[in-house]
Amino acid sequence: MHHHLRAIGILRSLIITVMMVFAYYPTDFSDPEVTSMIDPFLSREILDRGADWSAVWVGEPPHKLRADRRNAWLCFRGEIEAGDSPERARLRVAVDSKYWLWINGELVVREGGLKRGPAPDTTYFDEIDIAEHLNAGKNQVSVMVWHFGRSGFSHADSGEVGLILEAKVDGKVSGTDATWKVYRHPSYSLSDQPLPNYRLSEPSYRFDARKDIGDWFAAGFDDRDWPSVYEFGGTGSKPWGELSKRPIPMWKDWDLQDFVGKIPARNEAGQIRTKLPYNCQFTPYLEVESDAGRLIMVEGDSARFTEAVIAQYVTKEGRQTYEFPGWMNGHEVVWTIPKEVKVVALKYRETGYNAEFTGSFASSDPFLNGLWEKSRRTLYVTMRDTYMDCPDRERAQWWGDEVIELEMAFYALAPESRHLARKGLLELAAWQRSDGVVYSPVPSRGWGKELPTQMLASVGQKGAGTYFLHTGDTETANKVYPAFKTYMKLWELDKDGLTVERDRLPSAALRLECAVAEAACQHGSPSRPPGHCPKGGSELRATQAGIQQEVLDRHSLQLCH
């Protein structure tokens, strides 16, 4: 018996060690053993499903290995039909993770899609008016899908690359089906070091221009040798689940711009540092002359410090242009370009959340005026798929940051900004854990820990209270109230009106502790004979004397079952 108890005690110590490693070192959040630690509660009423779909999910045949879909760039081609001068044309698109869309060779959507997870096992879809882009008869639709291939602190990986697209033009419906073609773009691969930190779902990528397939998105491109798509099934099909309409505007993208000042010469490290007018989200653009096989690297000025995304480009022979599709962040853009490559032009395209600056401040004090400008730029650069703690290291929806950001947006930005706060509140409620805890950041497959001060702020006056004060949005209030009420029931107040400390276990620890408890229960413990397991939840507490099993009578919620 003593050896049995010692073995369980050692196992418990190993569990704690594993948890510490999980907390501080890179983890592939797509691993089922990690994702199974999270068992969130889903309120189906939170989703905005929209009308039924007749199109189906399509892609390559199912991938057996995660390596086959990590940083996958898939090119899809198909047709939709339109009558003469269509008045109404609605296009709906869903992917995991991002997409670019052309109609008859014209770029219509630049980086569509939202990081996945309006609720666990569900996916966002975009809805776009495309009437002005259609011709009478058949129209060629081309879609490039960028599949991250792993979860992060703001994205829940589905486990498969896929596209579903449906057009409704003056009442006639067409979309993805067995007639569509798909081809994996051969130019894209994972970049060399440095790699982004594990909190980011976005990979750092490389584009090899020597392998480019040209204007594959053009209306007249010959795709007869491309394979036909694999049909996964209609909406609701696994692994993408139910679809929920995008609750925020499509991005605002500016024209290509010159950098501030002249392009400087290379420094001793072979770098060219080009200045942006302010800290912003951007996509870099280059035009160069080169022989084939030269490696160019581009990154934001803080990417190395924050372990953020970088991108690489391998030259082909001759004069060439390329715009990197994945957005970056910085005050400067740092280019590492071999001396053998002639730089013709370097530019950038600013991109961001679609809301104008409307608030204003002016004073006789230059410092205060500068502080205002920096403050509103800081707010704006931390908005995109979600409110973010930072646009480099994590891009994660931590609610300690969001309660500050959403309040400031009401004073600095146009009303469209409020939709991002609403999205955050809906996700917070939809990802509620089965024990009643709300947590952030979400959407996420690799995080389920409660940070009490942040979460109390999110459901209280600073978060939900501030949003409802400024919007009067009772519809959203009715959707999130049940989840927030459940969370508040976990808390008690003492005689001074202060919160009473609760016993808390991260979901990962909880699941591991429950597994040990179950094993001890089946084999017996000092205080309980074998087979006499409690019906409710349980937690093991290791002591020098052994393991004593306790039923958590303080909580009516089942923690382990």
C-alpha positions in Angstrom: 0.0 0.0 0.0 2.8 2.4 0.9 4.5 1.8 -2.5 1.1 2.4 -4.2 0.6 5.7 -2.4 4.2 6.7 -3.1 3.7 6.0 -6.8 0.6 8.2 -6.9 2.4 10.9 -5.0 5.3 10.8 -7.6 2.7 10.9 -10.4 1.2 14.0 -8.8 4.6 15.7 -8.7 5.2 14.8 -12.3 1.8 16.4 -13.2 2.8 19.6 -11.5 6.1 19.6 -13.4 4.3 19.0 -16.7 2.0 21.9 -15.9 4.9 24.2 -15.3 6.5 23.2 -18.6 3.1 23.7 -20.3 2.9 27.2 -18.9 6.3 28.5 -19.9 7.5 26.6 -22.9 6.2 26.3 -26.5 3.3 23.9 -27.0 1.5 22.8 -30.1 -2.0 23.8 -29.2 -3.5 21.6 -31.9 -2.5 18.5 -29.9 -5.7 16.7 -28.8 -4.1 15.9 -25.5 -3.8 19.6 -24.9 -7.2 20.7 -26.3 -9.0 18.0 -24.4 -8.1 19.8 -21.2 -10.6 22.5 -22.1 -14.3 21.7 -21.8 -16.1 25.0 -22.4 -19.8 25.6 -22.1 -21.5 26.6 -25.4 -24.6 28.7 -25.6 -26.0 28.1 -29.1 -28.1 31.2 -28.9 -24.9 33.3 -29.1 -24.2 32.3 -32.8 -25.5 34.4 -35.7 -26.0 31.6 -38.2 -27.7 33.6 -41.0 -29.7 31.7 -43.7 -29.2 28.1 -44.6 -26.4 27.1 -47.1 -26.6 24.9 -50.1 -22.8 24.9 -50.8 -20.5 22.3 -49.3 -17.0 22.4 -47.6 -14.3 21.6 -50.1 -10.5 21.1 -50.0 -7.8 18.6 -50.5 -8.4 15.0 -49.3 -8.2 14.8 -45.4 -4.7 15.3 -44.1 -3.3 12.5 -41.9 -0.4 14.5 -40.6 -0.4 17.9 -39.1 2.8 18.7 -41.0 0.8 18.4 -44.2 -1.4 21.3 -43.4 0.9 23.6 -41.4 1.2 26.9 -43.3 -0.8 25.5 -46.2 -1.7 27.9 -49.1 -4.4 26.4 -51.3 -5.6 27.9 -54.6 -9.3 27.3 -55.4 -11.1 28.1 -58.7 -14.8 27.8 -59.6 -17.7 29.6 -61.2 -20.8 31.4 -60.2 -23.5 32.7 -62.5 -25.2 36.1 -62.8 -27.9 37.5 -65.0 -27.8 40.8 -66.8 -27.0 43.8 -64.5 -27.6 42.0 -61.2 -29.1 44.2 -58.5 -28.4 42.0 -55.5 -25.5 39.7 -55.2 -24.5 38.3 -51.8 -21.4 36.2 -51.3 -20.7 34.2 -48.2 -17.3 32.7 -47.5 -15.9 30.7 -44.6 -12.4 29.2 -44.2 -9.8 28.2 -41.6 -7.9 30.6 -41.4 -7.6 33.5 -43.9 -8.4 34.0 -47.6 -7.9 36.4 -50.6 -10.7 36.4 -53.3 -10.7 37.4 -57.0 -13.7 37.7 -59.3 -12.8 37.6 -63.0 -9.2 38.4 -62.1 -10.0 41.4 -60.0 -9.0 41.3 -56.3 -12.2 41.8 -54.3 -11.2 40.7 -50.8 -7.8 41.3 -49.3 -7.4 39.1 -46.2 -10.9 37.9 -45.5 -11.9 35.7 -42.6 -11.5 36.0 -38.9 -9.4 33.9 -36.6 -11.5 30.9 -35.8 -13.8 30.4 -32.8 -17.0 32.4 -32.2 -17.6 29.4 -29.9 -15.8 26.1 -29.5 -15.9 24.0 -32.7 -17.5 26.7 -34.8 -16.3 29.1 -37.6 -17.0 32.6 -38.7 -18.1 33.4 -42.2 -17.9 36.7 -44.2 -20.8 38.2 -46.1 -20.0 40.5 -49.0 -21.9 42.4 -51.7 -20.3 41.5 -55.1 -22.9 42.9 -57.5 -20.5 45.5 -59.0 -17.9 42.9 -59.8 -20.1 40.5 -61.8 -20.6 40.1 -65.5 -23.7 38.6 -67.1 -23.3 34.8 -67.3 -20.5 32.8 -65.8 -18.0 34.5 -63.5 -14.6 33.1 -62.5 -14.0 33.0 -58.7 -10.5 32.4 -57.4 -9.8 32.0 -53.7 -6.4 31.6 -52.0 -6.7 30.1 -48.5 -4.0 30.5 -45.9 -4.4 27.8 -43.3 -2.3 28.4 -40.2 -2.4 24.8 -39.1 -2.2 25.3 -35.4 -4.0 27.1 -32.6 -2.7 30.0 -30.6 -3.9 32.6 -28.0 -6.6 34.0 -30.3 -7.3 31.2 -32.9 -8.8 27.7 -32.5 -7.5 25.5 -35.2 -10.1 23.2 -36.8 -7.6 20.5 -37.8 -8.3 20.7 -41.5 -7.9 23.0 -44.5 -11.3 23.9 -46.1 -13.4 26.4 -48.0 -17.1 26.9 -48.3 -18.4 29.7 -50.6 -21.9 30.5 -51.7 -23.2 33.3 -54.0 -26.9 34.3 -54.2 -27.4 36.5 -57.2 -30.9 37.9 -57.7 -32.3 34.8 -56.0 -30.1 32.2 -57.9 -27.7 30.2 -55.7 -24.3 28.7 -56.7 -21.2 27.8 -54.8 -18.5 25.4 -53.9 -19.2 21.8 -55.1 -17.5 19.0 -56.9 -16.9 21.1 -60.0 -14.3 23.3 -58.3 -10.6 22.8 -58.6 -7.8 23.1 -56.0 -4.0 23.3 -56.2 -1.5 23.8 -53.4 0.6 26.8 -54.2 4.2 25.5 -54.5 5.9 28.8 -53.7 4.9 28.9 -50.0 6.7 27.2 -47.2 7.7 27.8 -43.6 10.4 30.3 -43.1 13.8 29.6 -41.6 14.7 30.9 -38.1 13.7 33.0 -36.3 10.3 31.4 -35.8 7.4 33.1 -34.0 6.6 32.3 -30.4 4.0 29.7 -29.6 1.3 32.2 -28.7 0.9 33.2 -32.3 -1.1 30.9 -34.6 0.2 32.7 -37.7 3.4 31.1 -39.0 6.3 32.9 -40.5 6.4 32.0 -44.2 8.6 32.0 -47.3 7.6 32.7 -50.9 10.0 31.2 -53.5 9.4 33.2 -56.7 11.2 30.5 -58.7 8.2 28.1 -58.1 5.5 30.7 -58.8 2.5 29.6 -60.9 1.8 33.1 -62.3 -1.6 34.7 -62.4 -3.5 31.6 -61.5 -6.4 33.8 -60.4 -7.0 35.3 -63.9 -10.2 34.6 -65.6 -8.5 32.9 -68.6 -6.0 30.7 -66.6 -6.0 27.1 -67.7 -6.8 24.9 -64.7 -7.6 21.7 -66.6 -4.7 19.9 -65.0 -5.6 20.9 -61.5 -7.3 18.2 -59.4 -10.9 18.4 -58.4 -11.8 19.3 -54.8 -12.7 16.8 -52.1 -16.2 17.4 -50.7 -16.4 17.2 -46.9 -20.1 18.0 -46.5 -22.4 20.9 -45.9 -22.6 23.5 -43.1 -22.2 21.9 -39.7 -19.8 19.4 -41.0 -16.8 18.5 -38.8 -14.3 19.8 -38.1 -15.6 23.3 -38.8 -18.9 23.0 -37.1 -21.7 25.6 -37.2 -21.1 28.9 -39.0 -21.6 32.3 -37.4 -21.7 35.6 -39.3 -18.7 37.9 -39.0 -19.7 40.6 -36.5 -17.2 43.3 -37.4 -16.4 45.2 -40.7 -14.0 44.0 -43.3 -10.6 45.5 -43.0 -9.7 49.0 -44.2 -6.7 48.8 -46.7 -4.9 51.9 -48.0 -3.1 52.2 -51.3 0.6 51.4 -51.5 2.6 54.2 -50.0 6.3 55.4 -50.0 8.2 55.2 -46.7 9.1 58.4 -44.8 12.2 60.0 -46.4 14.6 58.4 -48.8 15.4 54.7 -48.8 18.6 54.5 -46.8 21.7 52.5 -47.8 22.3 49.0 -46.4 24.0 49.0 -43.0 26.9 46.7 -42.0 24.4 43.9 -41.3 23.0 44.2 -44.8 19.8 45.7 -43.6 17.7 48.6 -44.9 15.5 50.2 -42.3 12.6 52.1 -43.7 10.5 54.4 -41.6 6.7 54.4 -41.2 4.9 57.6 -40.4 3.7 55.9 -37.1 3.3 52.5 -35.5 0.8 50.7 -37.7 -0.2 47.3 -39.2 1.2 46.9 -42.7 2.0 44.6 -45.6 5.4 45.1 -47.2 6.0 45.5 -51.0 9.2 45.2 -52.9 10.4 45.6 -56.5 13.9 44.3 -57.2 16.2 43.1 -60.0 18.2 40.0 -59.2 19.5 36.7 -60.3 17.6 33.6 -59.0 17.9 32.2 -55.5 18.7 35.3 -53.4 17.0 35.3 -50.0 15.3 38.5 -48.8 13.9 38.8 -45.2 11.4 41.4 -44.0 10.1 42.1 -40.5 8.9 44.8 -38.2 11.4 46.6 -36.1 10.4 44.8 -32.8 9.9 41.3 -34.3 13.2 39.8 -33.0 12.5 41.1 -29.4 8.9 40.0 -29.3 9.4 36.7 -31.4 6.8 38.0 -33.9 6.1 36.9 -37.4 8.7 37.5 -40.2 8.5 36.7 -43.9 11.0 35.7 -46.5 11.2 36.0 -50.3 13.5 34.0 -52.7 14.2 35.8 -55.9 13.7 34.6 -59.5 15.7 35.8 -62.4 15.1 39.4 -63.6 12.9 42.3 -62.5 10.1 41.3 -60.1 7.5 42.6 -57.6 5.8 41.0 -54.7 3.5 42.1 -51.9 3.7 40.0 -48.7 0.1 39.0 -47.8 0.4 38.5 -44.1 0.2 41.7 -42.0 3.0 42.8 -39.7 3.5 45.6 -37.1 6.1 48.2 -36.4 7.5 51.7 -36.5 10.0 50.7 -39.1 10.2 47.9 -41.7 13.6 46.1 -41.6 14.7 44.5 -44.9 17.7 42.1 -45.1 18.6 42.2 -48.8 21.8 40.7 -50.3 24.1 43.2 -51.9 23.7 41.3 -55.3 20.0 42.4 -55.4 19.2 45.8 -56.9 16.4 47.6 -55.0 14.1 49.4 -57.4 11.3 50.2 -54.9 10.3 49.4 -51.3 6.7 50.4 -50.2 4.1 49.4 -47.7 0.3 49.2 -47.5 -1.3 50.2 -44.2 -4.2 47.9 -43.1 -6.4 48.0 -40.0 -9.8 47.8 -38.4 -12.4 49.7 -40.4 -13.3 52.6 -38.1 -12.3 56.3 -38.6 -10.7 58.5 -36.0 -13.6 60.8 -34.9 -12.6 62.0 -31.4 -10.3 65.0 -31.1 -8.1 66.8 -28.6 -6.0 70.0 -28.9 -4.2 72.1 -26.4 -1.4 74.7 -26.1 0.9 72.0 -24.6 2.8 70.0 -27.3 3.4 67.2 -24.9 -0.3 66.6 -24.3 -1.0 66.8 -28.0 1.7 64.2 -28.7 0.4 62.0 -25.9 -3.1 62.1 -27.4 -1.7 61.1 -30.9 0.3 58.3 -29.4 -2.6 57.1 -27.3 -5.0 56.8 -30.2 -2.5 55.2 -32.4 -1.8 52.6 -29.6 -5.5 51.9 -29.4 -5.9 51.5 -33.1 -2.9 49.3 -33.7 -4.2 46.8 -31.0 -7.5 46.3 -32.9 -8.1 43.6 -35.6 -9.7 40.2 -35.3 -10.0 41.0 -31.6 -8.8 43.7 -29.2 -5.2 42.7 -28.5 -2.7 43.1 -25.8 -0.1 43.8 -28.5 0.2 43.4 -32.2 3.4 41.5 -32.2 4.1 38.9 -29.4 0.6 37.5 -28.7 -2.2 39.3 -30.6 -4.4 37.9 -27.9 -7.7 39.1 -26.4 -6.7 39.5 -22.8 -9.6 41.2 -21.0 -7.4 43.2 -18.7 -6.4 45.1 -21.9 -9.8 45.0 -23.6 -11.7 46.8 -20.8 -9.4 49.8 -21.2 -9.4 49.7 -25.0 -13.1 49.3 -25.5 -13.8 52.3 -23.3 -11.3 54.5 -25.0 -12.7 53.6 -28.5 -16.0 55.2 -27.6 -14.2 58.6 -27.3 -11.6 58.2 -30.1 -13.2 56.2 -32.9 -16.3 56.0 -35.0 -19.3 53.9 -33.9 -18.1 50.9 -36.0 -15.5 50.3 -33.3 -18.2 49.1 -30.9 -18.7 45.9 -32.9 -15.3 44.6 -31.8 -16.2 45.0 -28.1 -19.5 43.2 -28.8 -17.6 40.4 -30.5 -15.4 40.0 -27.5 -18.3 39.8 -25.0 -20.0 37.2 -27.1 -16.9 35.1 -27.4 -16.3 35.4 -23.6 -19.7 34.0 -22.9 -19.6 31.3 -25.6 -16.2 29.9 -24.4 -17.4 29.7 -20.7 -15.9 26.6 -19.0 -18.2 23.8 -17.9 -17.5 24.7 -14.3 -18.9 28.2 -14.8 -15.6 30.0 -15.1 -15.1 32.6 -17.9 -11.5 33.1 -19.0 -9.3 34.8 -21.5 -7.8 34.9 -24.0 -10.3 33.3 -26.3 -10.8 31.9 -28.9 -8.1 29.5 -27.8 -7.5 25.8 -27.6 -4.4 25.9 -25.4 -5.5 28.2 -22.5 -8.3 27.8 -20.0 -7.0 29.6 -16.9 -9.0 32.1 -15.0 -7.4 35.4 -14.1 -9.9 36.6 -11.5 -9.3 40.4 -11.5 -9.4 40.5 -15.3 -12.5 38.3 -15.5 -14.4 40.3 -12.9 -13.6 43.5 -14.7 -14.8 42.0 -18.0 -18.3 41.1 -16.7 -18.5 44.1 -14.5 -18.7 47.9 -14.8 -15.4 48.3 -16.7 -16.2 45.7 -19.4 -19.8 44.8 -20.1 -21.1 47.7 -18.1 -19.1 50.3 -20.1 -20.2 48.7 -23.4 -23.9 48.6 -22.5 -23.7 52.2 -21.0 -22.5 53.6 -24.4 -24.6 51.4 -26.7 -27.9 50.4 -25.0 -27.5 47.1 -26.8 -30.1 45.0 -25.0 -30.0 42.2 -27.6 -26.3 41.4 -26.7 -27.0 41.9 -23.0 -29.7 39.2 -23.2 -27.3 36.8 -24.9 -24.4 37.1 -22.5 -26.3 37.6 -19.2 -26.9 33.9 -18.4 -23.2 33.1 -18.8 -22.0 36.1 -16.8 -24.6 35.4 -14.0 -23.4 31.8 -13.8 -19.8 33.1 -13.3 -20.8 35.6 -10.6 -22.5 32.8 -8.6 -19.0 31.3 -8.1 -18.1 34.3 -6.0 -19.1 35.3 -2.4 -18.7 38.5 -0.5 -17.5 38.8 3.1 -19.0 41.1 5.7 -16.9 44.1 4.3 -18.3 43.6 0.8 -15.0 42.1 -0.5 -14.7 39.0 -2.6 -13.9 35.8 -0.7 -11.0 33.8 -2.1 -12.0 30.7 -4.0 -10.2 27.5 -4.6 -9.2 27.6 -8.3 -7.5 25.1 -10.5 -6.6 25.7 -14.1 -8.5 23.4 -16.4 -5.4 21.6 -17.4 -4.5 20.9 -13.7 -8.2 20.1 -13.0 -8.3 17.4 -15.6 -5.1 15.8 -14.6 -6.0 15.9 -10.9 -9.4 14.3 -11.7 -7.7 11.6 -13.6 -5.5 10.8 -10.6 -8.5 11.0 -8.4 -10.4 8.5 -10.6 -7.5 6.1 -10.5 -7.2 6.3 -6.8 -10.9 5.9 -6.4 -11.0 2.7 -8.5 -8.0 1.1 -6.6 -8.9 2.5 -3.2 -7.3 5.0 -0.9 -6.7 5.3 2.8 -10.1 6.8 3.5 -12.2 4.9 1.0 -12.4 1.3 -0.2 -12.1 0.4 -3.9 -15.0 1.2 -6.1 -16.7 3.7 -3.8 -16.4 6.7 -6.0 -18.2 10.0 -5.3 -20.9 11.0 -7.8 -19.8 14.6 -7.9 -16.5 16.2 -8.6 -13.3 15.4 -6.7 -9.8 16.7 -6.0 -6.8 14.9 -4.6 -4.6 16.6 -2.0 -1.2 15.0 -1.6 0.3 15.0 1.9 3.2 13.2 3.5 0.8 10.8 5.1 -0.8 9.8 1.8 -3.7 10.9 -0.4 -7.0 11.8 1.1 -10.0 12.1 -1.3 -12.5 14.9 -0.7 -15.8 15.6 -2.3 -16.0 19.3 -3.1 -19.3 20.0 -1.3 -18.8 23.7 -1.6 -19.6 23.6 -5.3 -22.8 22.2 -6.8 -21.1 22.1 -10.3 -19.5 18.8 -11.4 -15.8 19.5 -11.9 -14.6 16.2 -13.2 -17.7 14.5 -14.7 
